């Protein structure tokens, strides 16, 4: 018999965080998209819309993944109090789909963390 094991991530390391106004984040998702086309999707959890990029699968990154640590090279996000399934950019008629991932504990944890995140003062 095959054993099935669920082992969620222990830690997510985010290497770059950029907060945008929602309108700007949506426009970023549509860069290079032909008028009338579909932009890149956004994830939404508990009032936060975001997009993440994973790191290249190097030997070290894969080793850490097996230890339960995932690395995101960047997260771009914006506050979006109410969920909308699709955001239409009127000027180009580009649609950006938004996926509600509030039911996923990891994405919900990321959303909660982003709500509290403050850019460190480097002065």
MOPAC internal coordinates of N, CA, C and O (Angstrom, degrees):
PM7 1SCF
backbone

  N    0.0000 0     0.00 0     0.00 0    0    0    0
  C    1.4559 1     0.00 0     0.00 0    1    0    0
  C    1.5283 1   109.75 1     0.00 0    2    1    0
  O    1.2310 1   120.58 1   -38.04 1    3    2    1
  N    1.2889 1   116.50 1   141.96 1    3    2    1
  C    1.4643 1   122.51 1  -179.84 1    5    3    2
  C    1.5190 1   109.83 1   -85.24 1    6    5    3
  O    1.2310 1   120.95 1   -47.06 1    7    6    5
  N    1.3004 1   115.79 1   132.94 1    7    6    5
  C    1.4628 1   120.77 1   175.92 1    9    7    6
  C    1.5207 1   108.89 1   -90.75 1   10    9    7
  O    1.2310 1   120.44 1   -47.86 1   11   10    9
  N    1.3115 1   116.77 1   132.14 1   11   10    9
  C    1.4607 1   122.21 1   177.02 1   13   11   10
  C    1.5232 1   107.90 1  -109.89 1   14   13   11
  O    1.2310 1   120.49 1   -51.72 1   15   14   13
  N    1.3164 1   116.66 1   128.28 1   15   14   13
  C    1.4590 1   121.92 1  -177.09 1   17   15   14
  C    1.5213 1   108.98 1  -128.38 1   18   17   15
  O    1.2310 1   120.87 1   -47.90 1   19   18   17
  N    1.3077 1   115.94 1   132.10 1   19   18   17
  C    1.4638 1   120.96 1   173.69 1   21   19   18
  C    1.5267 1   107.57 1  -101.17 1   22   21   19
  O    1.2310 1   120.73 1   -55.79 1   23   22   21
  N    1.3274 1   116.21 1   124.21 1   23   22   21
  C    1.4558 1   120.73 1  -179.46 1   25   23   22
  C    1.5263 1   108.08 1  -133.22 1   26   25   23
  O    1.2310 1   120.35 1   -87.03 1   27   26   25
  N    1.3415 1   116.94 1    92.97 1   27   26   25
  C    1.4672 1   119.42 1  -177.42 1   29   27   26
  C    1.5260 1   111.47 1   -68.19 1   30   29   27
  O    1.2310 1   121.44 1   -17.79 1   31   30   29
  N    1.3187 1   114.85 1   162.21 1   31   30   29
  C    1.4562 1   120.54 1   177.32 1   33   31   30
  C    1.5222 1   109.79 1   -59.62 1   34   33   31
  O    1.2310 1   120.66 1   -37.43 1   35   34   33
  N    1.3130 1   116.35 1   142.57 1   35   34   33
  C    1.4611 1   122.08 1   177.41 1   37   35   34
  C    1.5320 1   111.00 1   -89.65 1   38   37   35
  O    1.2310 1   121.29 1   147.95 1   39   38   37
  N    1.3302 1   115.13 1   -32.05 1   39   38   37
  C    1.4586 1   119.45 1  -174.69 1   41   39   38
  C    1.5320 1   109.77 1  -152.89 1   42   41   39
  O    1.2310 1   120.91 1   -38.51 1   43   42   41
  N    1.3253 1   115.86 1   141.49 1   43   42   41
  C    1.4636 1   121.57 1   171.55 1   45   43   42
  C    1.5211 1   106.46 1  -116.73 1   46   45   43
  O    1.2310 1   120.75 1   -56.12 1   47   46   45
  N    1.3168 1   116.17 1   123.88 1   47   46   45
  C    1.4618 1   122.10 1   177.81 1   49   47   46
  C    1.5227 1   107.53 1  -103.77 1   50   49   47
  O    1.2310 1   120.71 1   -59.43 1   51   50   49
  N    1.3328 1   116.25 1   120.57 1   51   50   49
  C    1.4586 1   121.51 1   179.84 1   53   51   50
  C    1.5270 1   107.40 1  -106.58 1   54   53   51
  O    1.2310 1   120.73 1   -55.64 1   55   54   53
  N    1.3243 1   116.21 1   124.36 1   55   54   53
  C    1.4616 1   120.37 1  -174.37 1   57   55   54
  C    1.5237 1   113.97 1   -93.00 1   58   57   55
  O    1.2310 1   119.98 1   157.90 1   59   58   57
  N    1.3117 1   117.64 1   -22.10 1   59   58   57
  C    1.4716 1   120.87 1   177.23 1   61   59   58
  C    1.5186 1   108.41 1  -147.36 1   62   61   59
  O    1.2310 1   120.89 1   -45.26 1   63   62   61
  N    1.3378 1   115.90 1   134.74 1   63   62   61
  C    1.4564 1   121.66 1  -179.15 1   65   63   62
  C    1.5280 1   108.08 1  -128.79 1   66   65   63
  O    1.2310 1   121.02 1   -51.13 1   67   66   65
  N    1.3357 1   115.65 1   128.87 1   67   66   65
  C    1.4567 1   119.78 1   177.38 1   69   67   66
  C    1.5268 1   107.90 1  -130.86 1   70   69   67
  O    1.2310 1   121.03 1   -58.66 1   71   70   69
  N    1.3273 1   115.63 1   121.34 1   71   70   69
  C    1.4657 1   120.82 1   176.26 1   73   71   70
  C    1.5209 1   108.74 1   -96.67 1   74   73   71
  O    1.2310 1   121.13 1   -45.38 1   75   74   73
  N    1.3192 1   115.45 1   134.62 1   75   74   73
  C    1.4626 1   122.39 1   179.46 1   77   75   74
  C    1.5240 1   109.84 1  -124.13 1   78   77   75
  O    1.2310 1   121.20 1   -16.12 1   79   78   77
  N    1.3083 1   115.31 1   163.88 1   79   78   77
  C    1.4568 1   120.34 1   163.02 1   81   79   78
  C    1.5314 1   105.35 1   -69.44 1   82   81   79
  O    1.2310 1   120.04 1   -33.13 1   83   82   81
  N    1.3235 1   117.54 1   146.87 1   83   82   81
  C    1.4630 1   120.83 1  -176.14 1   85   83   82
  C    1.5263 1   112.08 1   -54.65 1   86   85   83
  O    1.2310 1   120.01 1   136.31 1   87   86   85
  N    1.3123 1   117.59 1   -43.69 1   87   86   85
  C    1.4604 1   121.77 1  -179.60 1   89   87   86
  C    1.5365 1   111.11 1   -57.58 1   90   89   87
  O    1.2310 1   120.51 1   138.02 1   91   90   89
  N    1.3316 1   116.63 1   -41.98 1   91   90   89
  C    1.4675 1   120.32 1   179.57 1   93   91   90
  C    1.5227 1   111.65 1   -69.34 1   94   93   91
  O    1.2310 1   119.95 1   139.82 1   95   94   93
  N    1.3280 1   117.70 1   -40.18 1   95   94   93
  C    1.4590 1   120.63 1   178.45 1   97   95   94
  C    1.5283 1   110.94 1   -61.83 1   98   97   95
  O    1.2310 1   120.79 1   137.77 1   99   98   97
  N    1.3179 1   116.09 1   -42.23 1   99   98   97
  C    1.4661 1   120.38 1   178.86 1  101   99   98
  C    1.5252 1   110.16 1   -63.77 1  102  101   99
  O    1.2310 1   120.17 1   137.59 1  103  102  101
  N    1.3327 1   117.29 1   -42.41 1  103  102  101
  C    1.4727 1   119.84 1   177.97 1  105  103  102
  C    1.5207 1   111.42 1   -62.03 1  106  105  103
  O    1.2310 1   120.09 1   141.66 1  107  106  105
  N    1.3318 1   117.44 1   -38.34 1  107  106  105
  C    1.4714 1   119.96 1   176.97 1  109  107  106
  C    1.5199 1   111.53 1   -60.30 1  110  109  107
  O    1.2310 1   120.38 1   144.84 1  111  110  109
  N    1.3242 1   116.88 1   -35.16 1  111  110  109
  C    1.4643 1   121.22 1  -179.43 1  113  111  110
  C    1.5314 1   111.66 1   -70.28 1  114  113  111
  O    1.2310 1   120.83 1   167.13 1  115  114  113
  N    1.3224 1   116.03 1   -12.87 1  115  114  113
  C    1.4646 1   119.26 1  -176.68 1  117  115  114
  C    1.5349 1   113.16 1  -110.39 1  118  117  115
  O    1.2310 1   120.15 1  -175.21 1  119  118  117
  N    1.3219 1   117.31 1     4.79 1  119  118  117
  C    1.4673 1   119.49 1  -179.57 1  121  119  118
  C    1.5223 1   110.90 1   -59.64 1  122  121  119
  O    1.2310 1   120.89 1   -48.85 1  123  122  121
  N    1.3268 1   115.90 1   131.15 1  123  122  121
  C    1.4557 1   121.48 1   178.23 1  125  123  122
  C    1.5186 1   114.76 1    79.66 1  126  125  123
  O    1.2310 1   120.17 1  -176.53 1  127  126  125
  N    1.3301 1   117.28 1     3.47 1  127  126  125
  C    1.4630 1   120.91 1  -178.99 1  129  127  126
  C    1.5251 1   108.72 1   -90.72 1  130  129  127
  O    1.2310 1   120.86 1   -46.43 1  131  130  129
  N    1.3178 1   115.95 1   133.57 1  131  130  129
  C    1.4642 1   121.19 1   177.78 1  133  131  130
  C    1.5263 1   110.44 1   -62.47 1  134  133  131
  O    1.2310 1   119.77 1   -33.12 1  135  134  133
  N    1.3379 1   118.05 1   146.88 1  135  134  133
  C    1.4645 1   119.79 1   175.59 1  137  135  134
  C    1.5336 1   110.78 1   -52.32 1  138  137  135
  O    1.2310 1   121.25 1   -45.08 1  139  138  137
  N    1.3270 1   115.21 1   134.92 1  139  138  137
  C    1.4637 1   121.16 1  -178.59 1  141  139  138
  C    1.5221 1   113.85 1    85.62 1  142  141  139
  O    1.2310 1   120.30 1   178.58 1  143  142  141
  N    1.3260 1   117.03 1    -1.42 1  143  142  141
  C    1.4604 1   120.70 1  -177.00 1  145  143  142
  C    1.5266 1   113.16 1   -88.00 1  146  145  143
  O    1.2310 1   121.36 1     9.34 1  147  146  145
  N    1.3302 1   115.01 1  -170.66 1  147  146  145
  C    1.4633 1   122.16 1   179.35 1  149  147  146
  C    1.5259 1   109.27 1  -110.51 1  150  149  147
  O    1.2310 1   121.12 1   -53.94 1  151  150  149
  N    1.3298 1   115.47 1   126.06 1  151  150  149
  C    1.4588 1   120.44 1   175.76 1  153  151  150
  C    1.5153 1   110.41 1   -79.46 1  154  153  151
  O    1.2310 1   121.05 1    -2.89 1  155  154  153
  N    1.3135 1   115.60 1   177.11 1  155  154  153
  C    1.4658 1   120.46 1   174.58 1  157  155  154
  C    1.5215 1   109.01 1   -67.33 1  158  157  155
  O    1.2310 1   120.17 1   -33.08 1  159  158  157
  N    1.3026 1   117.28 1   146.92 1  159  158  157
  C    1.4639 1   121.28 1  -177.34 1  161  159  158
  C    1.5250 1   110.89 1   -76.89 1  162  161  159
  O    1.2310 1   121.12 1   -18.35 1  163  162  161
  N    1.3124 1   115.47 1   161.65 1  163  162  161
  C    1.4580 1   123.35 1   172.30 1  165  163  162
  C    1.5227 1   108.59 1  -118.32 1  166  165  163
  O    1.2310 1   120.69 1   -29.08 1  167  166  165
  N    1.3085 1   116.29 1   150.92 1  167  166  165
  C    1.4587 1   121.62 1   171.21 1  169  167  166
  C    1.5218 1   107.46 1   -96.51 1  170  169  167
  O    1.2310 1   120.41 1   -29.84 1  171  170  169
  N    1.3302 1   116.82 1   150.16 1  171  170  169
  C    1.4680 1   121.97 1   179.12 1  173  171  170
  C    1.5125 1   109.03 1  -135.87 1  174  173  171
  O    1.2310 1   121.25 1   -48.98 1  175  174  173
  N    1.3440 1   115.21 1   131.02 1  175  174  173
  C    1.4558 1   119.89 1   175.43 1  177  175  174
  C    1.5200 1   108.57 1  -146.28 1  178  177  175
  O    1.2310 1   120.74 1   -59.13 1  179  178  177
  N    1.3153 1   116.19 1   120.87 1  179  178  177
  C    1.4569 1   123.02 1   172.27 1  181  179  178
  C    1.5297 1   114.19 1    47.46 1  182  181  179
  O    1.2310 1   120.92 1  -131.11 1  183  182  181
  N    1.3244 1   115.85 1    48.89 1  183  182  181
  C    1.4631 1   120.05 1   173.39 1  185  183  182
  C    1.5140 1   115.90 1    92.13 1  186  185  183
  O    1.2310 1   120.01 1  -174.82 1  187  186  185
  N    1.3279 1   117.59 1     5.18 1  187  186  185
  C    1.4608 1   121.88 1  -179.77 1  189  187  186
  C    1.5300 1   109.15 1  -125.36 1  190  189  187
  O    1.2310 1   120.89 1   -52.26 1  191  190  189
  N    1.3487 1   115.91 1   127.74 1  191  190  189
  C    1.4671 1   121.73 1   173.10 1  193  191  190
  C    1.5264 1   106.55 1  -102.04 1  194  193  191
  O    1.2310 1   120.54 1   -44.11 1  195  194  193
  N    1.3271 1   116.58 1   135.89 1  195  194  193
  C    1.4623 1   117.71 1  -177.64 1  197  195  194
  C    1.5174 1   112.29 1  -154.81 1  198  197  195
  O    1.2310 1   122.57 1   -15.84 1  199  198  197
  N    1.3188 1   112.68 1   164.16 1  199  198  197
  C    1.4506 1   122.22 1   176.02 1  201  199  198
  C    1.5213 1   106.25 1  -137.46 1  202  201  199
  O    1.2310 1   120.22 1   -41.97 1  203  202  201
  N    1.3180 1   117.18 1   138.03 1  203  202  201
  C    1.4615 1   119.69 1   179.84 1  205  203  202
  C    1.5197 1   110.08 1  -125.73 1  206  205  203
  O    1.2310 1   121.85 1   -25.38 1  207  206  205
  N    1.3262 1   114.07 1   154.62 1  207  206  205
  C    1.4636 1   121.00 1   175.92 1  209  207  206
  C    1.5147 1   108.42 1  -124.14 1  210  209  207
  O    1.2310 1   120.81 1   -50.28 1  211  210  209
  N    1.3206 1   116.06 1   129.72 1  211  210  209
  C    1.4624 1   119.49 1   178.78 1  213  211  210
  C    1.5222 1   109.83 1   -84.25 1  214  213  211
  O    1.2310 1   121.28 1   -17.84 1  215  214  213
  N    1.3111 1   115.15 1   162.16 1  215  214  213
  C    1.4588 1   120.27 1   178.63 1  217  215  214
  C    1.5207 1   110.08 1   -81.96 1  218  217  215
  O    1.2310 1   121.33 1   -20.55 1  219  218  217
  N    1.2886 1   115.06 1   159.45 1  219  218  217
  C    1.4519 1   122.06 1   176.14 1  221  219  218
  C    1.5260 1   109.77 1   -58.13 1  222  221  219
  O    1.2310 1   120.19 1   -38.52 1  223  222  221
  N    1.3129 1   117.24 1   141.48 1  223  222  221
  C    1.4663 1   122.73 1  -176.03 1  225  223  222
  C    1.5297 1   110.72 1   -77.72 1  226  225  223
  O    1.2310 1   120.54 1  -107.55 1  227  226  225
  N    1.3160 1   116.58 1    72.45 1  227  226  225
  C    1.4614 1   119.86 1   175.49 1  229  227  226
  C    1.5284 1   109.19 1   -81.72 1  230  229  227
  O    1.2310 1   120.86 1    -8.31 1  231  230  229
  N    1.3140 1   115.96 1   171.69 1  231  230  229
  C    1.4567 1   121.36 1   178.74 1  233  231  230
  C    1.5348 1   110.40 1   -57.80 1  234  233  231
  O    1.2310 1   120.06 1   136.18 1  235  234  233
  N    1.3320 1   117.50 1   -43.82 1  235  234  233
  C    1.4693 1   121.46 1  -178.93 1  237  235  234
  C    1.5278 1   111.86 1   -67.69 1  238  237  235
  O    1.2310 1   120.18 1   139.98 1  239  238  237
  N    1.3225 1   117.26 1   -40.02 1  239  238  237
  C    1.4679 1   121.06 1   179.94 1  241  239  238
  C    1.5262 1   109.78 1   -65.39 1  242  241  239
  O    1.2310 1   119.96 1   136.70 1  243  242  241
  N    1.3164 1   117.68 1   -43.30 1  243  242  241
  C    1.4648 1   121.05 1   178.98 1  245  243  242
  C    1.5257 1   110.32 1   -64.31 1  246  245  243
  O    1.2310 1   119.95 1   140.17 1  247  246  245
  N    1.3256 1   117.70 1   -39.83 1  247  246  245
  C    1.4690 1   121.46 1   177.65 1  249  247  246
  C    1.5237 1   110.07 1   -58.86 1  250  249  247
  O    1.2310 1   120.43 1   133.97 1  251  250  249
  N    1.3389 1   116.77 1   -46.03 1  251  250  249
  C    1.4657 1   120.09 1   179.73 1  253  251  250
  C    1.5260 1   111.37 1   -66.81 1  254  253  251
  O    1.2310 1   119.98 1   142.98 1  255  254  253
  N    1.3199 1   117.64 1   -37.02 1  255  254  253
  C    1.4700 1   120.15 1   176.72 1  257  255  254
  C    1.5231 1   110.70 1   -58.34 1  258  257  255
  O    1.2310 1   120.75 1   136.84 1  259  258  257
  N    1.3140 1   116.17 1   -43.16 1  259  258  257
  C    1.4601 1   120.24 1   179.47 1  261  259  258
  C    1.5241 1   111.65 1   -65.47 1  262  261  259
  O    1.2310 1   120.52 1   159.45 1  263  262  261
  N    1.3284 1   116.62 1   -20.55 1  263  262  261
  C    1.4604 1   121.71 1   176.34 1  265  263  262
  C    1.5342 1   111.84 1   -93.03 1  266  265  263
  O    1.2310 1   120.59 1  -178.00 1  267  266  265
  N    1.3390 1   116.48 1     2.00 1  267  266  265
  C    1.4623 1   120.62 1   175.82 1  269  267  266
  C    1.5159 1   114.85 1    93.76 1  270  269  267
  O    1.2310 1   120.03 1  -166.77 1  271  270  269
  N    1.3233 1   117.55 1    13.23 1  271  270  269
  C    1.4705 1   121.57 1  -178.97 1  273  271  270
  C    1.5290 1   108.34 1  -113.82 1  274  273  271
  O    1.2310 1   120.88 1   -59.03 1  275  274  273
  N    1.3166 1   115.92 1   120.97 1  275  274  273
  C    1.4572 1   120.81 1   178.49 1  277  275  274
  C    1.5274 1   108.91 1  -108.25 1  278  277  275
  O    1.2310 1   120.73 1   -39.08 1  279  278  277
  N    1.3251 1   116.22 1   140.92 1  279  278  277
  C    1.4627 1   121.85 1   179.39 1  281  279  278
  C    1.5245 1   109.41 1  -110.75 1  282  281  279
  O    1.2310 1   121.23 1   -54.63 1  283  282  281
  N    1.3232 1   115.25 1   125.37 1  283  282  281
  C    1.4544 1   121.01 1   170.93 1  285  283  282
  C    1.5139 1   106.80 1  -105.36 1  286  285  283
  O    1.2310 1   120.26 1   -53.13 1  287  286  285
  N    1.3138 1   117.10 1   126.87 1  287  286  285
  C    1.4628 1   119.33 1   179.90 1  289  287  286
  C    1.5233 1   110.52 1   -68.81 1  290  289  287
  O    1.2310 1   120.36 1   146.60 1  291  290  289
  N    1.3325 1   116.91 1   -33.40 1  291  290  289
  C    1.4646 1   118.66 1   178.57 1  293  291  290
  C    1.5231 1   111.46 1  -157.57 1  294  293  291
  O    1.2310 1   122.04 1   -24.15 1  295  294  293
  N    1.3377 1   113.70 1   155.85 1  295  294  293
  C    1.4617 1   122.12 1   171.73 1  297  295  294
  C    1.5199 1   106.68 1  -133.22 1  298  297  295
  O    1.2310 1   121.22 1   -53.90 1  299  298  297
  N    1.3143 1   115.27 1   126.10 1  299  298  297
  C    1.4679 1   121.93 1   173.36 1  301  299  298
  C    1.5122 1   106.01 1  -110.30 1  302  301  299
  O    1.2310 1   120.33 1   -48.55 1  303  302  301
  N    1.3505 1   116.98 1   131.45 1  303  302  301
  C    1.4514 1   118.40 1  -172.48 1  305  303  302
  C    1.5241 1   111.98 1  -149.29 1  306  305  303
  O    1.2310 1   121.99 1   -15.43 1  307  306  305
  N    1.3309 1   113.80 1   164.57 1  307  306  305
  C    1.4729 1   121.44 1   177.11 1  309  307  306
  C    1.5195 1   108.16 1  -152.94 1  310  309  307
  O    1.2310 1   121.35 1   -24.91 1  311  310  309
  N    1.2991 1   115.02 1   155.09 1  311  310  309
  C    1.4671 1   120.17 1   174.43 1  313  311  310
  C    1.5222 1   108.24 1   -76.62 1  314  313  311
  O    1.2310 1   121.01 1   -46.46 1  315  314  313
  N    1.3287 1   115.68 1   133.54 1  315  314  313
  C    1.4621 1   122.36 1   179.62 1  317  315  314
  C    1.5212 1   105.71 1  -144.06 1  318  317  315
  O    1.2310 1   120.29 1   -94.41 1  319  318  317
  N    1.3464 1   117.06 1    85.59 1  319  318  317
  C    1.4685 1   120.81 1  -171.72 1  321  319  318
  C    1.5256 1   114.50 1   -55.11 1  322  321  319
  O    1.2310 1   120.18 1   141.45 1  323  322  321
  N    1.3199 1   117.26 1   -38.55 1  323  322  321
  C    1.4650 1   120.21 1  -178.20 1  325  323  322
  C    1.5182 1   110.31 1  -113.62 1  326  325  323
  O    1.2310 1   121.21 1   -44.10 1  327  326  325
  N    1.3192 1   115.29 1   135.90 1  327  326  325
  C    1.4612 1   120.97 1   179.02 1  329  327  326
  C    1.5269 1   110.71 1   -71.65 1  330  329  327
  O    1.2310 1   120.92 1   -44.69 1  331  330  329
  N    1.3209 1   115.85 1   135.31 1  331  330  329
  C    1.4668 1   123.45 1   170.61 1  333  331  330
  C    1.5182 1   106.50 1  -130.22 1  334  333  331
  O    1.2310 1   120.92 1   -44.78 1  335  334  333
  N    1.3071 1   115.85 1   135.22 1  335  334  333
  C    1.4613 1   120.86 1  -177.77 1  337  335  334
  C    1.5284 1   113.01 1   -69.50 1  338  337  335
  O    1.2310 1   120.76 1   146.36 1  339  338  337
  N    1.3255 1   116.16 1   -33.64 1  339  338  337
  C    1.4641 1   121.90 1  -178.51 1  341  339  338
  C    1.5203 1   108.36 1  -140.32 1  342  341  339
  O    1.2310 1   121.31 1   -41.35 1  343  342  341
  N    1.3350 1   115.11 1   138.65 1  343  342  341
  C    1.4621 1   120.23 1   172.31 1  345  343  342
  C    1.5175 1   106.81 1  -115.93 1  346  345  343
  O    1.2310 1   120.84 1   -54.07 1  347  346  345
  N    1.3120 1   116.00 1   125.93 1  347  346  345
  C    1.4581 1   121.84 1  -178.77 1  349  347  346
  C    1.5233 1   108.99 1  -101.43 1  350  349  347
  O    1.2310 1   121.05 1   -51.16 1  351  350  349
  N    1.3320 1   115.61 1   128.84 1  351  350  349
  C    1.4600 1   120.72 1   173.92 1  353  351  350
  C    1.5169 1   106.28 1   -91.56 1  354  353  351
  O    1.2310 1   120.94 1   -72.96 1  355  354  353
  N    1.3220 1   115.80 1   107.04 1  355  354  353
  C    1.4620 1   120.82 1  -171.28 1  357  355  354
  C    1.5249 1   113.33 1   -60.34 1  358  357  355
  O    1.2310 1   120.22 1   139.89 1  359  358  357
  N    1.3336 1   117.18 1   -40.11 1  359  358  357
  C    1.4707 1   120.18 1  -175.72 1  361  359  358
  C    1.5186 1   112.91 1   -61.08 1  362  361  359
  O    1.2310 1   120.07 1   147.21 1  363  362  361
  N    1.3257 1   117.47 1   -32.79 1  363  362  361
  C    1.4666 1   120.79 1  -176.34 1  365  363  362
  C    1.5287 1   113.34 1  -118.09 1  366  365  363
  O    1.2310 1   120.67 1   176.14 1  367  366  365
  N    1.3280 1   116.33 1    -3.86 1  367  366  365
  C    1.4552 1   121.84 1  -176.98 1  369  367  366
  C    1.5339 1   112.24 1    58.97 1  370  369  367
  O    1.2310 1   120.60 1  -150.60 1  371  370  369
  N    1.3338 1   116.45 1    29.40 1  371  370  369
  C    1.4595 1   121.77 1   177.38 1  373  371  370
  C    1.5273 1   108.40 1   -88.77 1  374  373  371
  O    1.2310 1   120.84 1   -42.87 1  375  374  373
  N    1.3244 1   115.99 1   137.13 1  375  374  373
  C    1.4683 1   121.54 1   178.33 1  377  375  374
  C    1.5285 1   109.10 1  -103.60 1  378  377  375
  O    1.2310 1   121.02 1   -44.33 1  379  378  377
  N    1.3450 1   115.65 1   135.67 1  379  378  377
  C    1.4548 1   122.10 1   173.74 1  381  379  378
  C    1.5274 1   106.37 1  -117.51 1  382  381  379
  O    1.2310 1   120.69 1   -64.63 1  383  382  381
  N    1.3170 1   116.28 1   115.37 1  383  382  381
  C    1.4535 1   120.28 1   179.06 1  385  383  382
  C    1.5238 1   109.84 1   -80.30 1  386  385  383
  O    1.2310 1   121.11 1   -35.48 1  387  386  385
  N    1.3172 1   115.48 1   144.52 1  387  386  385
  C    1.4590 1   122.66 1   179.44 1  389  387  386
  C    1.5294 1   106.95 1  -120.97 1  390  389  387
  O    1.2310 1   121.06 1   -51.39 1  391  390  389
  N    1.3226 1   115.58 1   128.61 1  391  390  389
  C    1.4549 1   120.89 1  -177.01 1  393  391  390
  C    1.5198 1   109.00 1  -107.56 1  394  393  391
  O    1.2310 1   120.77 1   -55.34 1  395  394  393
  N    1.3248 1   116.14 1   124.66 1  395  394  393
  C    1.4592 1   121.62 1  -179.64 1  397  395  394
  C    1.5283 1   109.28 1   -79.67 1  398  397  395
  O    1.2310 1   121.14 1   -69.53 1  399  398  397
  N    1.3401 1   115.42 1   110.47 1  399  398  397
  C    1.4609 1   120.59 1  -179.79 1  401  399  398
  C    1.5308 1   110.90 1  -113.08 1  402  401  399
  O    1.2310 1   120.71 1  -157.15 1  403  402  401
  N    1.3358 1   116.25 1    22.85 1  403  402  401
  C    1.4678 1   121.02 1  -178.71 1  405  403  402
  C    1.5255 1   112.77 1   -60.45 1  406  405  403
  O    1.2310 1   120.17 1   156.03 1  407  406  405
  N    1.3187 1   117.29 1   -23.97 1  407  406  405
  C    1.4541 1   120.75 1   179.26 1  409  407  406
  C    1.5214 1   113.76 1   -79.50 1  410  409  407
  O    1.2310 1   120.02 1   173.07 1  411  410  409
  N    1.3169 1   117.58 1    -6.93 1  411  410  409
  C    1.4603 1   121.75 1  -178.40 1  413  411  410
  C    1.5291 1   108.90 1   -95.14 1  414  413  411
  O    1.2310 1   119.55 1   -60.31 1  415  414  413
  N    1.3280 1   118.46 1   119.69 1  415  414  413
  C    1.4646 1   120.41 1  -173.48 1  417  415  414
  C    1.5287 1   114.33 1   -60.83 1  418  417  415
  O    1.2310 1   119.79 1   145.51 1  419  418  417
  N    1.3066 1   118.00 1   -34.49 1  419  418  417
  C    1.4695 1   119.64 1  -179.51 1  421  419  418
  C    1.5208 1   110.80 1   -70.14 1  422  421  419
  O    1.2310 1   119.84 1   133.18 1  423  422  421
  N    1.3213 1   117.91 1   -46.82 1  423  422  421
  C    1.4637 1   120.12 1   178.97 1  425  423  422
  C    1.5264 1   111.27 1   -66.03 1  426  425  423
  O    1.2310 1   120.63 1   144.82 1  427  426  425
  N    1.3172 1   116.40 1   -35.18 1  427  426  425
  C    1.4646 1   120.51 1   176.63 1  429  427  426
  C    1.5369 1   110.15 1   -64.52 1  430  429  427
  O    1.2310 1   120.27 1   141.00 1  431  430  429
  N    1.3230 1   117.08 1   -39.00 1  431  430  429
  C    1.4693 1   121.19 1   177.29 1  433  431  430
  C    1.5251 1   110.69 1   -65.67 1  434  433  431
  O    1.2310 1   119.99 1   138.33 1  435  434  433
  N    1.3262 1   117.62 1   -41.67 1  435  434  433
  C    1.4678 1   120.98 1   177.36 1  437  435  434
  C    1.5187 1   110.04 1   -62.43 1  438  437  435
  O    1.2310 1   120.05 1   135.35 1  439  438  437
  N    1.3135 1   117.50 1   -44.65 1  439  438  437
  C    1.4561 1   121.95 1   179.11 1  441  439  438
  C    1.5297 1   110.90 1   -59.16 1  442  441  439
  O    1.2310 1   120.44 1   132.87 1  443  442  441
  N    1.3187 1   116.76 1   -47.13 1  443  442  441
  C    1.4561 1   120.56 1   178.92 1  445  443  442
  C    1.5165 1   112.09 1   -61.80 1  446  445  443
  O    1.2310 1   120.69 1   140.96 1  447  446  445
  N    1.3272 1   116.29 1   -39.04 1  447  446  445
  C    1.4626 1   120.78 1   179.09 1  449  447  446
  C    1.5274 1   110.23 1   -66.64 1  450  449  447
  O    1.2310 1   120.18 1   137.74 1  451  450  449
  N    1.3371 1   117.26 1   -42.26 1  451  450  449
  C    1.4660 1   120.20 1   179.60 1  453  451  450
  C    1.5282 1   111.88 1   -63.45 1  454  453  451
  O    1.2310 1   120.35 1   143.71 1  455  454  453
  N    1.3261 1   116.93 1   -36.29 1  455  454  453
  C    1.4651 1   120.06 1   178.30 1  457  455  454
  C    1.5239 1   111.60 1   -59.56 1  458  457  455
  O    1.2310 1   120.59 1   147.02 1  459  458  457
  N    1.3292 1   116.48 1   -32.98 1  459  458  457
  C    1.4653 1   121.78 1  -177.31 1  461  459  458
  C    1.5278 1   113.05 1   -93.45 1  462  461  459
  O    1.2310 1   120.02 1   166.77 1  463  462  461
  N    1.3349 1   117.56 1   -13.23 1  463  462  461
  C    1.4541 1   121.93 1  -174.50 1  465  463  462
  C    1.5237 1   111.28 1   -64.99 1  466  465  463
  O    1.2310 1   121.41 1   -43.20 1  467  466  465
  N    1.3151 1   114.90 1   136.80 1  467  466  465
  C    1.4619 1   121.62 1   173.48 1  469  467  466
  C    1.5125 1   107.38 1  -129.19 1  470  469  467
  O    1.2310 1   120.73 1   -48.84 1  471  470  469
  N    1.3249 1   116.20 1   131.16 1  471  470  469
  C    1.4623 1   121.93 1   178.84 1  473  471  470
  C    1.5247 1   109.45 1   -57.50 1  474  473  471
  O    1.2310 1   119.53 1   -50.98 1  475  474  473
  N    1.3378 1   118.51 1   129.02 1  475  474  473
  C    1.4608 1   119.70 1   179.36 1  477  475  474
  C    1.5269 1   111.56 1   -64.32 1  478  477  475
  O    1.2310 1   120.85 1   -37.41 1  479  478  477
  N    1.3173 1   115.98 1   142.59 1  479  478  477
  C    1.4694 1   121.64 1   177.78 1  481  479  478
  C    1.5250 1   108.04 1   -78.90 1  482  481  479
  O    1.2310 1   120.34 1   -63.37 1  483  482  481
  N    1.3170 1   116.95 1   116.63 1  483  482  481
  C    1.4644 1   121.03 1  -177.22 1  485  483  482
  C    1.5312 1   112.87 1   -99.19 1  486  485  483
  O    1.2310 1   120.43 1  -171.01 1  487  486  485
  N    1.3336 1   116.78 1     8.99 1  487  486  485
  C    1.4695 1   118.31 1   179.17 1  489  487  486
  C    1.4966 1   112.30 1   -88.47 1  490  489  487
  O    1.2310 1   120.10 1   180.00 1  491  490  489

